Amino acid sequence: MVTIEVYLKMRNNGKSLEEIQKENALSEGTAYTLELGYQCYLKKLSLDKAIKIIQKV
């Protein structure tokens, strides 16, 4: 199980989404959910705001 905190650390240390997914046997859905959290973190955008943006599309 990879928490969002652990995922952020791994991405900040240079690991790719694909590397993390493979090394931790994550499903594609879980990997992309964690990546969404990471991208929101980089943009300083809360997940609830990101969801509202996506719902408008």
C-alpha positions as CSV (number, residue, x, y, z in Angstrom):
1,M,0.0,0.0,0.0
2,V,1.4,3.4,-1.1
3,T,0.1,6.4,0.7
4,I,-0.1,9.8,-1.0
5,E,2.7,11.0,1.2
6,V,5.0,8.1,0.2
7,Y,4.0,8.6,-3.5
8,L,4.9,12.4,-3.3
9,K,8.3,11.5,-1.9
10,M,9.0,9.0,-4.6
11,R,8.0,11.4,-7.4
12,N,10.0,14.2,-5.8
13,N,13.0,11.9,-5.8
14,G,12.7,11.4,-9.5
15,K,10.7,8.1,-9.9
16,S,8.2,8.0,-12.7
17,L,4.6,7.0,-12.4
18,E,5.3,3.8,-14.3
19,E,8.3,2.8,-12.0
20,I,6.2,3.3,-8.9
21,Q,3.3,1.4,-10.3
22,K,5.5,-1.5,-11.3
23,E,7.6,-1.6,-8.1
24,N,4.5,-1.5,-5.9
25,A,2.2,-3.6,-8.0
26,L,-0.4,-0.8,-8.2
27,S,-3.4,-1.0,-10.4
28,E,-3.7,1.5,-13.2
29,G,-6.6,3.2,-11.4
30,T,-4.6,3.5,-8.1
31,A,-1.5,4.8,-9.9
32,Y,-3.5,7.5,-11.8
33,T,-5.3,8.5,-8.6
34,L,-2.0,9.0,-6.8
35,E,-0.7,10.9,-9.9
36,L,-3.7,13.2,-9.8
37,G,-2.9,14.0,-6.2
38,Y,0.7,14.6,-7.1
39,Q,-0.2,17.0,-10.0
40,C,-2.6,18.9,-7.7
41,Y,0.2,19.1,-5.1
42,L,2.6,20.6,-7.7
43,K,0.0,23.2,-8.8
44,K,-1.1,23.9,-5.2
45,L,-4.6,22.9,-6.2
46,S,-6.9,21.1,-3.8
47,L,-8.3,17.8,-4.9
48,D,-11.9,19.0,-4.4
49,K,-11.2,22.0,-6.8
50,A,-9.7,19.6,-9.3
51,I,-12.8,17.4,-9.2
52,K,-15.0,20.4,-9.7
53,I,-13.0,21.5,-12.7
54,I,-13.2,18.0,-14.2
55,Q,-16.9,17.8,-13.6
56,K,-17.4,21.0,-15.7
57,V,-15.8,19.3,-18.8
